[in-house]
Amino acid sequence: VSQINLVIFTIIASLLPVGSVTIFNYANNLQTVPLGLIGLPFAMAVFPVISAAAANNNLDEFADHLSATIKKILFLIIPISIIIALLRAQIVRVILGHGLFNLAATAHTADALALFSLSLFAQSLIPLFARAFYALNNTKTPFVIGVIAEMASIIAVLIFKNKLGVSGLALAISVGAIIYGLLLAIYLYLAIITCHSERGEHNERS
């Protein structure tokens, strides 16, 4: 779903002023760096642990490891998001500011990067939440929520693109990511509560 969404956003960017596709891709590539360094590694590292806890029906251990990992991710990603938002122009200029990449392109890319940074916390937690559902043998819920979030981001880009240009694409992706992350968190909490209740009922019957 995310790949289809990226194709749609690229098509929309191609309808904007010349250079918008490049600016969008550069800003998107820059914002994926902290995700690759923090969000995915933590999610992959804790996945075997929470899977074992879920398999052993030890939901307290499952919740403890999940909570600890969420805190670690947020502890690292929130300061990074703030730094990216404050130093966006300098970051873009140092990494991309050469050749035909002029000051105007730097400014537009920096603006898009700042809007991407708004959802870095959610984007970093999504891989963890998704794997938590997988550990509970539930692959349907994250998929359905993902489809809903991607639809929300597409609606958002249609609203923002005329007012904000290429930055509107970044804002729309952030909106979709935050919706995705929040819905995953809510439904994961409900899933854990439900599993606790079912386990309690099973113990009473036993």
Residue frames as a rotation matrix with the C-alpha (Angstrom) as fourth column:
VAL 1
0.570 0.822 0.000 0.00
0.822 -0.570 0.000 0.00
0.000 0.000 -1.000 0.00
SER 2
0.459 -0.461 -0.760 2.81
0.162 -0.797 0.581 2.42
-0.873 -0.390 -0.292 0.86
GLN 3
-0.626 -0.726 0.283 4.51
0.381 0.031 0.924 1.75
-0.680 0.687 0.258 -2.47
ILE 4
-0.135 0.690 0.712 1.29
0.969 -0.059 0.241 2.44
0.208 0.722 -0.660 -4.38
ASN 5
0.755 0.425 -0.499 0.88
0.578 -0.791 0.200 5.60
-0.309 -0.439 -0.843 -2.33
LEU 6
-0.059 -0.874 -0.482 4.43
0.194 -0.483 0.854 6.70
-0.979 -0.043 0.198 -3.20
VAL 7
-0.667 -0.111 0.737 3.66
0.728 0.117 0.676 6.24
-0.161 0.987 0.003 -6.90
ILE 8
0.362 0.896 0.258 0.50
0.907 -0.402 0.126 8.34
0.216 0.188 -0.958 -6.54
PHE 9
0.659 -0.162 -0.735 2.39
0.327 -0.818 0.473 11.09
-0.678 -0.552 -0.486 -4.73
THR 10
-0.470 -0.882 0.037 5.11
0.355 -0.151 0.923 11.07
-0.808 0.447 0.384 -7.39
ILE 11
-0.350 0.453 0.820 2.47
0.919 -0.005 0.395 11.46
0.183 0.891 -0.415 -10.10
ILE 12
0.733 0.649 -0.203 0.92
0.680 -0.707 0.196 14.38
-0.016 -0.282 -0.959 -8.21
ALA 13
0.255 -0.733 -0.631 4.36
0.261 -0.576 0.775 15.94
-0.931 -0.362 0.044 -7.74
SER 14
-0.609 -0.502 0.614 4.91
0.684 0.058 0.727 15.72
-0.401 0.863 0.308 -11.51
LEU 15
0.191 0.775 0.602 1.87
0.908 -0.372 0.191 17.98
0.372 0.510 -0.776 -11.99
LEU 16
0.749 -0.017 -0.663 3.47
0.409 -0.775 0.482 20.69
-0.522 -0.632 -0.573 -9.84
PRO 17
0.798 -0.462 -0.386 6.18
-0.589 -0.732 -0.343 23.14
-0.124 0.501 -0.856 -11.01
VAL 18
0.618 -0.629 -0.472 9.34
-0.071 0.553 -0.830 21.74
0.783 0.547 0.298 -12.57
GLY 19
-0.450 -0.881 0.146 11.68
-0.350 0.024 -0.937 20.19
0.822 -0.472 -0.319 -10.02
SER 20
0.159 0.603 0.782 8.93
-0.965 -0.074 0.253 19.21
0.210 -0.795 0.570 -7.58
VAL 21
0.890 0.150 -0.431 9.50
-0.136 0.989 0.064 15.48
0.435 0.002 0.900 -8.07
THR 22
0.019 -0.978 -0.208 13.20
0.310 0.204 -0.929 15.87
0.951 -0.047 0.307 -7.33
ILE 23
-0.466 -0.144 0.873 12.57
-0.633 -0.635 -0.443 18.03
0.618 -0.759 0.205 -4.27
PHE 24
0.548 0.760 0.350 9.97
-0.813 0.384 0.438 15.56
0.199 -0.524 0.828 -2.96
ASN 25
0.782 -0.279 -0.558 12.27
0.167 0.955 -0.244 12.58
0.601 0.097 0.794 -3.47
TYR 26
-0.284 -0.944 0.168 15.27
0.093 -0.201 -0.975 14.30
0.954 -0.261 0.145 -1.87
ALA 27
-0.284 0.241 0.928 13.27
-0.871 -0.470 -0.144 15.38
0.402 -0.849 0.343 1.20
ASN 28
0.781 0.624 -0.001 11.74
-0.585 0.732 0.350 11.92
0.219 -0.273 0.937 1.50
ASN 29
0.466 -0.689 -0.555 15.15
0.288 0.711 -0.641 10.25
0.837 0.139 0.530 1.26
LEU 30
-0.492 -0.679 0.545 16.56
-0.264 -0.481 -0.836 12.51
0.830 -0.555 0.058 3.97
GLN 31
-0.014 0.563 0.826 13.71
-0.979 -0.176 0.103 11.83
0.204 -0.807 0.554 6.38
THR 32
0.837 0.319 -0.444 14.09
-0.283 0.948 0.147 8.06
0.467 0.003 0.884 5.97
VAL 33
-0.139 -0.978 -0.157 17.62
-0.206 0.184 -0.961 8.14
0.969 -0.101 -0.227 7.40
PRO 34
-0.617 -0.099 0.781 16.57
-0.778 -0.074 -0.624 8.37
0.120 -0.992 -0.031 11.08
LEU 35
0.522 0.843 0.130 13.83
-0.848 0.529 -0.030 5.82
-0.094 -0.095 0.991 10.41
GLY 36
0.645 -0.346 -0.682 16.42
-0.162 0.809 -0.564 3.36
0.747 0.475 0.466 9.13
LEU 37
-0.429 -0.900 0.077 18.74
-0.204 0.014 -0.979 4.04
0.880 -0.435 -0.189 12.05
ILE 38
-0.825 0.141 0.548 16.17
-0.564 -0.128 -0.816 3.99
-0.045 -0.982 0.185 14.87
GLY 39
0.057 0.991 0.119 12.66
-0.969 0.083 -0.233 2.85
-0.241 -0.102 0.965 13.98
LEU 40
0.590 0.209 -0.780 13.38
-0.584 0.778 -0.233 -0.32
0.558 0.593 0.580 12.00
PRO 41
-0.408 -0.813 -0.415 16.35
-0.255 0.538 -0.804 -1.65
0.877 -0.223 -0.427 14.03
PHE 42
-0.756 0.174 0.631 14.48
-0.643 -0.017 -0.765 -1.40
-0.122 -0.985 0.124 17.33
ALA 43
0.308 0.951 -0.043 11.38
-0.928 0.290 -0.235 -3.04
-0.211 0.112 0.971 15.84
MET 44
0.428 -0.210 -0.879 13.41
-0.458 0.789 -0.411 -5.88
0.779 0.578 0.241 14.35
ALA 45
-0.631 -0.776 0.011 15.45
-0.370 0.288 -0.883 -6.40
0.682 -0.561 -0.469 17.52
VAL 46
-0.673 0.405 0.619 12.46
-0.662 0.044 -0.748 -6.70
-0.330 -0.913 0.238 19.87
PHE 47
0.064 0.792 -0.608 10.29
-0.941 0.250 0.227 -8.74
0.332 0.557 0.761 17.50
PRO 48
-0.275 -0.164 -0.947 11.64
-0.068 0.986 -0.150 -12.18
0.959 0.023 -0.282 18.55
VAL 49
-0.987 -0.150 -0.060 11.21
0.056 0.033 -0.998 -11.26
0.151 -0.988 -0.025 22.22
ILE 50
-0.489 0.869 0.070 7.60
-0.764 -0.388 -0.516 -10.10
-0.421 -0.306 0.854 21.97
SER 51
0.021 0.459 -0.888 6.80
-0.775 0.568 0.276 -13.01
0.631 0.683 0.368 19.65
ALA 52
-0.626 -0.321 -0.711 8.09
0.143 0.849 -0.508 -15.47
0.767 -0.420 -0.485 22.27
ALA 53
-0.950 0.301 0.082 6.12
-0.172 -0.285 -0.943 -13.70
-0.260 -0.910 0.323 25.00
ALA 54
-0.177 0.931 -0.319 2.94
-0.978 -0.203 -0.050 -13.79
-0.112 0.303 0.946 22.91
ALA 55
-0.118 0.080 -0.990 3.50
-0.480 0.868 0.128 -17.46
0.869 0.490 -0.064 22.04
ASN 56
-0.775 -0.231 -0.588 3.85
0.365 0.597 -0.715 -18.29
0.516 -0.768 -0.378 25.74
ASN 57
0.240 0.965 0.103 0.71
0.559 -0.224 0.798 -16.27
0.793 -0.134 -0.594 26.46
ASN 58
-0.118 -0.375 -0.919 2.75
0.949 -0.315 0.007 -13.98
-0.292 -0.872 0.393 28.72
LEU 59
0.414 0.407 0.814 1.06
0.726 -0.687 -0.025 -10.69
0.549 0.602 -0.580 27.93
ASP 60
0.926 -0.143 -0.350 2.63
0.169 -0.672 0.721 -8.87
-0.339 -0.727 -0.598 30.87
GLU 61
-0.044 -0.996 0.082 6.11
0.430 0.055 0.901 -9.54
-0.902 0.075 0.426 29.48
PHE 62
-0.111 0.117 0.987 4.84
0.990 -0.069 0.120 -8.68
0.082 0.991 -0.108 25.99
ALA 63
0.794 0.518 0.318 3.52
0.487 -0.855 0.177 -5.31
0.363 0.014 -0.932 27.20
ASP 64
0.698 -0.592 -0.403 6.66
0.173 -0.406 0.897 -4.57
-0.695 -0.696 -0.181 29.24
HIS 65
-0.305 -0.851 0.428 9.02
0.673 0.126 0.729 -5.13
-0.674 0.511 0.534 26.30
LEU 66
0.060 0.418 0.907 6.73
0.934 -0.343 0.096 -3.18
0.351 0.841 -0.411 23.98
SER 67
0.936 0.339 -0.100 6.47
0.348 -0.838 0.420 -0.24
0.058 -0.428 -0.902 26.38
ALA 68
0.374 -0.878 -0.298 10.23
0.270 -0.204 0.941 -0.15
-0.887 -0.432 0.161 26.99
THR 69
-0.396 -0.521 0.756 10.95
0.854 0.095 0.512 -0.15
-0.339 0.848 0.407 23.25
ILE 70
0.472 0.642 0.604 8.42
0.776 -0.628 0.062 2.64
0.419 0.440 -0.794 22.60
LYS 71
0.906 -0.146 -0.398 10.14
0.175 -0.725 0.666 4.79
-0.386 -0.673 -0.631 25.24
LYS 72
-0.045 -0.995 0.088 13.58
0.456 0.058 0.888 4.14
-0.889 0.080 0.452 23.73
ILE 73
-0.220 0.016 0.975 12.42
0.972 -0.077 0.220 5.03
0.079 0.997 0.001 20.23
LEU 74
0.736 0.585 0.342 10.71
0.548 -0.811 0.206 8.23
0.398 0.036 -0.917 21.37
PHE 75
0.677 -0.555 -0.484 13.71
0.286 -0.407 0.867 9.18
-0.678 -0.726 -0.117 23.53
LEU 76
-0.376 -0.895 0.242 15.90
0.543 -0.001 0.840 9.12
-0.751 0.447 0.486 20.43
ILE 77
-0.346 0.241 0.907 13.59
0.927 -0.060 0.370 10.22
0.144 0.969 -0.203 17.63
ILE 78
0.713 0.682 -0.161 11.97
0.700 -0.707 0.101 13.28
-0.045 -0.185 -0.982 19.24
PRO 79
0.329 -0.647 -0.688 15.28
0.074 -0.708 0.702 15.20
-0.941 -0.282 -0.185 19.72
ILE 80
-0.648 -0.573 0.501 16.34
0.505 0.169 0.847 14.20
-0.570 0.802 0.180 16.20
SER 81
0.072 0.780 0.622 13.03
0.987 -0.144 0.065 15.50
0.140 0.609 -0.780 14.82
ILE 82
0.807 0.196 -0.557 13.54
0.379 -0.895 0.234 18.82
-0.453 -0.400 -0.797 16.58
ILE 83
-0.133 -0.950 -0.283 17.10
0.096 -0.297 0.950 19.11
-0.986 0.100 0.131 15.28
ILE 84
-0.570 -0.024 0.822 15.96
0.792 0.254 0.556 18.33
-0.222 0.967 -0.125 11.73
ALA 85
0.477 0.849 0.229 13.18
0.875 -0.483 -0.035 20.92
0.081 0.217 -0.973 11.96
LEU 86
0.752 -0.206 -0.627 15.49
0.147 -0.874 0.463 23.63
-0.643 -0.440 -0.627 13.30
LEU 87
-0.163 -0.939 -0.304 18.52
-0.355 -0.232 0.906 22.90
-0.920 0.256 -0.295 11.10
ARG 88
0.490 0.471 0.734 16.67
0.410 0.618 -0.670 21.75
-0.769 0.629 0.110 7.98
ALA 89
0.973 -0.114 -0.203 18.19
-0.230 -0.583 -0.779 24.37
-0.029 0.805 -0.593 5.68
GLN 90
0.158 -0.981 0.111 21.73
-0.949 -0.120 0.290 23.67
-0.271 -0.152 -0.951 6.87
ILE 91
-0.066 -0.126 0.990 21.22
-0.120 0.986 0.118 19.89
-0.991 -0.111 -0.080 6.55
VAL 92
0.759 0.437 0.482 19.91
0.412 0.251 -0.876 20.18
-0.504 0.864 0.011 3.01
ARG 93
0.850 -0.456 -0.265 22.59
-0.527 -0.718 -0.455 22.66
0.018 0.526 -0.850 1.99
VAL 94
-0.027 -0.920 0.391 25.44
-0.823 0.242 0.513 20.51
-0.567 -0.308 -0.764 3.30
ILE 95
-0.180 -0.005 0.984 24.17
0.107 0.994 0.024 17.28
-0.978 0.109 -0.178 1.74
LEU 96
0.278 0.473 0.836 22.57
0.838 0.307 -0.452 18.50
-0.471 0.826 -0.311 -1.49
GLY 97
0.808 0.176 -0.562 23.77
0.044 -0.970 -0.241 22.05
-0.587 0.170 -0.792 -2.04
HIS 98
-0.362 -0.928 -0.086 26.02
-0.059 -0.069 0.996 21.59
-0.930 0.365 -0.030 -5.02
GLY 99
-0.771 -0.008 0.637 25.86
0.608 0.289 0.740 21.79
-0.190 0.957 -0.218 -8.80
LEU 100
-0.672 0.586 0.453 22.48
0.090 -0.542 0.835 22.93
0.735 0.602 0.312 -10.13
PHE 101
0.121 0.706 -0.698 20.83
0.890 0.235 0.391 22.57
0.440 -0.668 -0.600 -6.72
ASN 102
-0.452 -0.320 0.833 20.39
0.182 -0.947 -0.265 26.28
0.873 0.032 0.486 -6.03
LEU 103
-0.990 0.020 0.137 19.15
-0.136 -0.348 -0.927 28.23
0.029 -0.937 0.348 -3.01
ALA 104
-0.229 0.972 -0.043 15.52
-0.963 -0.220 0.156 28.07
0.142 0.077 0.987 -4.13
ALA 105
0.199 0.244 -0.949 15.67
-0.278 0.943 0.184 24.28
0.940 0.227 0.256 -4.39
THR 106
-0.743 -0.537 -0.399 17.37
0.264 0.312 -0.913 24.16
0.615 -0.784 -0.090 -0.99
ALA 107
-0.814 0.470 0.341 14.60
-0.578 -0.594 -0.559 26.24
-0.061 -0.652 0.756 0.56
HIS 108
0.135 0.919 -0.370 11.80
-0.907 0.265 0.328 24.13
0.399 0.291 0.869 -0.92
THR 109
0.008 -0.216 -0.976 13.49
0.049 0.975 -0.216 20.87
0.999 -0.046 0.018 0.09
ALA 110
-0.922 -0.386 -0.032 14.10
0.079 -0.108 -0.991 22.21
0.379 -0.916 0.130 3.60
ASP 111
-0.463 0.833 0.303 10.44
-0.886 -0.440 -0.145 23.19
0.013 -0.336 0.942 3.96
ALA 112
0.370 0.585 -0.722 9.33
-0.590 0.748 0.303 19.73
0.717 0.314 0.622 2.87
LEU 113
-0.358 -0.609 -0.708 11.84
0.223 0.681 -0.698 18.10
0.907 -0.408 -0.108 5.23
ALA 114
-0.904 0.054 0.424 10.50
-0.399 -0.463 -0.792 20.15
0.154 -0.885 0.440 8.14
LEU 115
0.047 0.997 0.056 6.97
-0.995 0.042 0.095 18.90
0.092 -0.060 0.994 7.46
PHE 116
0.240 -0.067 -0.968 8.23
-0.188 0.976 -0.114 15.33
0.952 0.209 0.222 7.17
SER 117
-0.739 -0.666 -0.105 9.88
-0.010 0.166 -0.986 15.70
0.674 -0.727 -0.129 10.58
LEU 118
-0.326 0.701 0.634 6.47
-0.921 -0.388 -0.045 16.29
0.214 -0.598 0.772 12.19
SER 119
0.711 0.702 -0.039 5.63
-0.689 0.707 0.159 12.62
0.139 -0.086 0.987 11.79
LEU 120
-0.172 -0.857 -0.486 9.00
-0.598 0.483 -0.640 11.00
0.783 0.180 -0.596 12.43
PHE 121
-0.646 -0.024 0.763 7.83
-0.724 0.334 -0.603 9.81
-0.241 -0.942 -0.233 15.84
ALA 122
0.393 0.878 0.274 4.84
-0.658 0.476 -0.583 8.06
-0.642 0.049 0.765 14.28
GLN 123
0.642 -0.193 -0.742 6.82
-0.637 0.404 -0.656 6.66
0.426 0.894 0.136 11.36
SER 124
-0.464 -0.886 0.012 9.40
-0.701 0.359 -0.616 5.26
0.542 -0.294 -0.787 13.78
LEU 125
-0.545 0.317 0.776 6.75
-0.644 0.435 -0.630 3.53
-0.537 -0.843 -0.033 15.90
ILE 126
0.387 0.789 -0.477 4.73
-0.911 0.249 -0.328 2.06
-0.140 0.562 0.815 13.01
PRO 127
-0.067 -0.435 -0.898 7.17
-0.545 0.770 -0.332 -0.83
0.836 0.467 -0.289 12.32
LEU 128
-0.940 -0.281 0.195 7.13
-0.299 0.399 -0.867 -1.72
0.166 -0.873 -0.459 16.02
PHE 129
-0.294 0.916 0.272 3.34
-0.728 -0.030 -0.685 -1.61
-0.620 -0.399 0.676 16.29
ALA 130
0.340 0.409 -0.847 2.93
-0.898 0.408 -0.164 -3.66
0.279 0.816 0.506 13.12
ARG 131
-0.430 -0.592 -0.681 5.27
-0.334 0.806 -0.489 -6.35
0.838 0.017 -0.545 14.42
ALA 132
-0.845 0.218 0.488 3.43
-0.469 0.136 -0.873 -6.38
-0.257 -0.966 -0.012 17.72
PHE 133
0.241 0.961 -0.136 0.26
-0.891 0.164 -0.423 -7.27
-0.384 0.223 0.896 15.81
TYR 134
0.187 -0.242 -0.952 2.18
-0.668 0.679 -0.304 -9.96
0.720 0.693 -0.035 13.91
ALA 135
-0.836 -0.547 0.041 3.37
-0.373 0.513 -0.773 -11.40
0.402 -0.662 -0.633 17.22
LEU 136
-0.517 0.748 0.416 -0.29
-0.495 0.135 -0.858 -11.65
-0.699 -0.649 0.300 18.24
ASN 137
-0.747 0.160 0.646 -1.04
0.515 0.753 0.410 -13.50
-0.420 0.639 -0.645 14.98
ASN 138
0.436 0.874 -0.216 -3.00
0.546 -0.447 -0.708 -10.54
-0.715 0.191 -0.672 13.65
THR 139
-0.689 -0.695 0.205 -1.98
0.559 -0.331 0.761 -9.35
-0.461 0.639 0.616 10.19
LYS 140
-0.076 0.772 0.632 -5.38
0.947 -0.142 0.288 -8.05
0.312 0.620 -0.720 9.13
THR 141
0.655 0.445 -0.610 -5.66
0.678 -0.703 0.215 -5.08
-0.333 -0.555 -0.762 11.48
PRO 142
-0.118 -0.737 -0.665 -2.41
0.181 -0.675 0.715 -3.28
-0.976 -0.036 0.213 10.51
PHE 143
-0.783 -0.133 0.608 -3.22
0.604 0.069 0.794 -3.81
-0.148 0.989 0.026 6.83
VAL 144
0.173 0.943 0.285 -6.74
0.941 -0.243 0.235 -2.36
0.290 0.227 -0.929 7.11
ILE 145
0.619 -0.002 -0.786 -5.49
0.463 -0.807 0.367 0.58
-0.635 -0.591 -0.498 9.19
GLY 146
-0.480 -0.873 -0.090 -2.70
0.354 -0.286 0.890 1.11
-0.803 0.395 0.447 6.66
VAL 147
-0.491 0.396 0.776 -5.21
0.841 -0.018 0.541 1.35
0.228 0.918 -0.324 3.82
ILE 148
0.612 0.763 -0.209 -7.30
0.789 -0.571 0.225 3.86
0.052 -0.303 -0.952 5.81
ALA 149
0.317 -0.581 -0.750 -4.22
0.337 -0.670 0.662 5.96
-0.887 -0.462 -0.017 6.62
GLU 150
-0.710 -0.616 0.341 -3.03
0.506 -0.110 0.855 5.97
-0.489 0.780 0.390 3.02
MET 151
-0.063 0.784 0.617 -6.47
0.919 -0.196 0.343 7.07
0.390 0.589 -0.708 1.83
ALA 152
0.731 0.295 -0.615 -6.37
0.585 -0.735 0.342 9.87
-0.351 -0.610 -0.710 4.40
SER 153
-0.169 -0.886 -0.433 -2.97
0.309 -0.464 0.830 11.00
-0.936 0.006 0.352 3.11
ILE 154
-0.664 -0.008 0.748 -4.23
0.748 -0.011 0.664 11.03
0.003 1.000 0.014 -0.48
ILE 155
0.463 0.873 0.150 -7.21
0.836 -0.487 0.252 13.17
0.293 0.009 -0.956 0.53
ALA 156
0.552 -0.313 -0.773 -4.85
0.433 -0.684 0.587 15.45
-0.712 -0.659 -0.242 2.44
VAL 157
-0.548 -0.832 0.087 -2.52
0.502 -0.244 0.829 15.91
-0.669 0.499 0.552 -0.52
LEU 158
-0.275 0.530 0.802 -5.43
0.884 -0.188 0.427 16.93
0.377 0.827 -0.417 -2.73
ILE 159
0.780 0.567 -0.266 -6.22
0.625 -0.674 0.393 19.62
0.044 -0.473 -0.880 -0.16
PHE 160
0.547 -0.622 -0.560 -2.68
0.244 -0.522 0.817 20.86
-0.801 -0.583 -0.133 0.49
LYS 161
-0.080 -0.742 0.665 -0.96
0.893 0.243 0.378 20.63
-0.442 0.625 0.643 -2.90
ASN 162
0.304 0.253 0.918 -2.47
0.767 -0.637 -0.078 23.80
0.565 0.728 -0.388 -4.36
LYS 163
0.973 0.112 0.200 -1.71
-0.027 -0.809 0.587 25.89
0.228 -0.577 -0.784 -1.26
LEU 164
0.630 -0.749 0.204 1.69
-0.373 -0.062 0.926 24.51
-0.681 -0.660 -0.319 -0.26
GLY 165
0.392 -0.489 -0.779 3.01
-0.870 0.077 -0.487 22.94
0.298 0.869 -0.396 -3.45
VAL 166
0.022 -0.473 -0.881 5.56
-0.147 0.870 -0.470 20.18
0.989 0.140 -0.051 -2.92
SER 167
-0.869 -0.301 0.392 5.55
-0.399 -0.043 -0.916 20.88
0.293 -0.953 -0.082 0.83
GLY 168
0.020 0.966 0.256 1.88
-0.999 0.031 -0.042 19.92
-0.048 -0.255 0.966 0.80
LEU 169
0.413 0.050 -0.910 2.90
-0.367 0.923 -0.116 16.41
0.834 0.381 0.399 -0.24
ALA 170
-0.631 -0.719 -0.292 5.20
0.051 0.337 -0.940 16.12
0.774 -0.608 -0.176 2.76
LEU 171
-0.695 0.446 0.564 2.48
-0.718 -0.382 -0.582 17.42
-0.044 -0.810 0.585 5.07
ALA 172
0.344 0.875 -0.342 -0.03
-0.887 0.422 0.187 14.95
0.308 0.239 0.921 3.64
ILE 173
0.072 -0.410 -0.909 2.35
-0.010 0.911 -0.412 12.04
0.997 0.039 0.061 4.25
SER 174
-0.897 -0.407 0.175 2.87
-0.142 -0.110 -0.984 13.24
0.419 -0.907 0.041 7.81
VAL 175
-0.245 0.899 0.363 -0.88
-0.969 -0.218 -0.115 13.42
-0.024 -0.380 0.925 8.37
GLY 176
0.516 0.444 -0.732 -1.30
-0.560 0.822 0.104 9.86
0.648 0.356 0.673 7.07
ALA 177
-0.308 -0.735 -0.603 1.60
0.096 0.607 -0.789 8.56
0.946 -0.301 -0.116 9.17
ILE 178
-0.862 0.026 0.506 0.27
-0.483 -0.340 -0.807 10.15
0.151 -0.940 0.306 12.38
ILE 179
0.186 0.982 0.044 -3.20
-0.980 0.182 0.077 8.72
0.068 -0.058 0.996 11.74
TYR 180
0.358 -0.137 -0.924 -1.64
-0.267 0.933 -0.242 5.32
0.895 0.333 0.298 11.01
GLY 181
-0.647 -0.738 -0.194 0.48
0.018 0.240 -0.971 5.38
0.763 -0.631 -0.142 14.17
LEU 182
-0.667 0.451 0.594 -2.33
-0.745 -0.381 -0.548 6.55
-0.021 -0.807 0.590 16.45
LEU 183
0.409 0.875 -0.258 -4.82
-0.880 0.453 0.141 4.00
0.240 0.169 0.956 15.14
LEU 184
0.108 -0.460 -0.881 -2.27
-0.059 0.882 -0.467 1.20
0.992 0.102 0.068 15.47
ALA 185
-0.860 -0.466 0.210 -1.54
-0.194 -0.083 -0.977 2.25
0.472 -0.881 -0.019 19.04
ILE 186
-0.309 0.833 0.459 -5.24
-0.947 -0.227 -0.225 2.37
-0.083 -0.504 0.860 19.96
TYR 187
0.606 0.601 -0.522 -6.12
-0.683 0.729 0.046 -0.96
0.408 0.329 0.852 18.39
LEU 188
-0.202 -0.742 -0.640 -2.99
-0.033 0.658 -0.752 -2.61
0.979 -0.131 -0.157 19.78
TYR 189
-0.833 -0.035 0.552 -3.96
-0.531 -0.232 -0.815 -1.47
0.156 -0.972 0.175 23.28
LEU 190
0.150 0.975 0.163 -7.46
-0.982 0.167 -0.094 -2.85
-0.119 -0.146 0.982 22.76
ALA 191
0.421 -0.052 -0.906 -6.02
-0.415 0.877 -0.244 -6.11
0.807 0.479 0.347 21.43
ILE 192
-0.665 -0.723 -0.185 -3.84
-0.106 0.337 -0.936 -6.53
0.739 -0.603 -0.301 24.53
ILE 193
-0.594 0.541 0.596 -6.78
-0.786 -0.232 -0.573 -5.78
-0.171 -0.809 0.563 26.83
THR 194
0.438 0.805 -0.400 -8.91
-0.875 0.483 0.013 -8.30
0.204 0.344 0.917 24.95
CYS 195
0.068 -0.513 -0.856 -6.23
-0.168 0.839 -0.517 -10.97
0.983 0.179 -0.029 25.20
HIS 196
-0.872 -0.350 0.342 -5.90
-0.354 -0.032 -0.935 -10.29
0.338 -0.936 -0.096 28.93
SER 197
-0.168 0.908 0.384 -9.66
-0.957 -0.056 -0.285 -10.70
-0.237 -0.415 0.878 29.38
GLU 198
0.548 0.372 -0.749 -9.77
-0.638 0.765 -0.087 -13.90
0.540 0.526 0.657 27.37
ARG 199
-0.378 -0.763 -0.525 -6.86
-0.102 0.598 -0.795 -15.33
0.920 -0.247 -0.303 29.34
GLY 200
-0.793 0.127 0.596 -8.59
-0.609 -0.195 -0.769 -14.43
0.019 -0.973 0.232 32.61
GLU 201
0.277 0.961 0.002 -11.78
-0.957 0.276 -0.092 -16.15
-0.088 0.024 0.996 31.51
HIS 202
0.344 -0.219 -0.913 -9.80
-0.373 0.860 -0.347 -19.22
0.862 0.460 0.215 30.42
ASN 203
-0.735 -0.677 -0.033 -8.06
-0.197 0.261 -0.945 -19.39
0.649 -0.688 -0.325 33.80
GLU 204
-0.448 0.658 0.605 -11.38
-0.868 -0.159 -0.470 -19.12
-0.214 -0.736 0.643 35.64
ARG 205
0.557 0.678 -0.479 -12.82
-0.789 0.612 -0.052 -21.99
0.258 0.407 0.876 33.61
SER 206
-0.037 -0.666 -0.745 -9.72
-0.179 0.738 -0.651 -24.09
0.983 0.109 -0.147 34.25
